[in-house]
Amino acid sequence: MRAVGLDADRIADVDALRGAALFGILLVNVNAFASAFYGAGVGDPTYDGLVDHAARALVAVLFEMKFYLLFSFLFGYSVTLQMAAAERAGEPLLGRMLRRQAGLLVIGLAHGALLFYGDILTIYALLGLVLLALRHRTDSAALRLAAWLIGVSAAVWLGLGLLQWVSGERLNRATAIAQALTAQEAYRAEPWRVVVQRVSELPSVWATLLAIQAPCAMAMFLVGFVAGRRELLRNVPAHRPLFRRLLWVGGLVGVPGALLYAWLSQRLVGSGWDVVGLGVCVLTAPLLSAAYGSALLLGFHTRKGRVLAGWLAPAGRMALSNYLAQSLVCALLFTGYGFGLIGRVSPLAAGGLAALLFALQLPLSRWWLRRFAYGPAEWLLRALTIARWPRWWRVEGTEAVG
């Protein structure tokens, strides 16, 4: 699928895939909003029933550490589109990309401090500069570096987990519960206390993101960049055999890895084996993400899949705006900004709220892009990128088509 008119360089498959990744990320992030126990190393004692465990396990198997990798792949792919746009405009690439990454950094810092401590935009802004520095590497060199990043990161976590298990060191459950309850009360308090709590957590969260997500995100940046240089997503039917292989190989390796990760991380928390599970996930999640992406791309080129892609593409085209809006709505629902529901919503209900929110974003995104050329956050980021005010209103005849 391609676009026409003003959007001639847009690739509808990329936008639709980005929209799907946005939904997967939301289903993970909503759990961090809904419970201060998420990522604390202990389960929430308030929601300890069979349905609660099943809901958390489902998210761990299907979504955790998968869809942000798909989004990272698309970020790397989009850098090649930015390079092409700079060349068409006759503008120096370096200045253009530095402004774009600086804008993303500022948005990420504000997002992390005000809305969601688990912000990934700041990491993307910094890693994007690394990708820019590596852009002249050959495809084979970039793919080798990506493999090394994933392999070494997985080996480190596997080793750390085994060392913790052998040493007999265990998480102090009482201390972890007390810290989570303290954070929960802060998030239910006045807005200024919510901000203070978020800012106080940012250093540890950024350290976690840099240690766990950054190496894999950088690897997927590189893979996406190579795919962009080869224009793999401009004509998906022409590469159908490749996507079918990725679907089968990714599924055969990734599904067992996801199941093992979920079991170890849910059932053996704080023992060291949960860290081993993380290492398994780091190693296998990129393949499962590739399987997801391949399944979606192949599906988009069926009759029913084109309908789904038509709904997902507008949401993906304004993914930054939708991502920030998701955080804003969740902050209003779960913190003292609004209803203060943190710790009062079950994992299953939180997932339902996320699905409802995304279902509302789909028609809203279509409505918005029929009238405006960009999402509001995309318009601002583009203004920073090109150093002038871009057109705001959509011109007739520039709708994306499948």
SULGI-V151507 format. One record per helix or strand. SS is the DSSP state (hx for helix, st for strand). FROM is the first residue (numbers start at 1). TO is the last residue. If there is no record, write none. Layout:
# SULGI-V151507
ss->{SS | SS}
from->{FROM | FROM}
to->{TO | TO}
This chain:
# SULGI-V151507
ss->{st | hx | st | hx | hx | hx | hx | hx | hx | hx | hx | hx | hx | hx | hx | hx | st | hx | st | st}
from->{2 | 5 | 11 | 12 | 50 | 67 | 93 | 121 | 139 | 173 | 191 | 236 | 273 | 303 | 319 | 347 | 372 | 376 | 393 | 400}
to->{3 | 7 | 11 | 34 | 62 | 89 | 114 | 133 | 167 | 188 | 229 | 267 | 300 | 317 | 334 | 371 | 372 | 386 | 393 | 400}
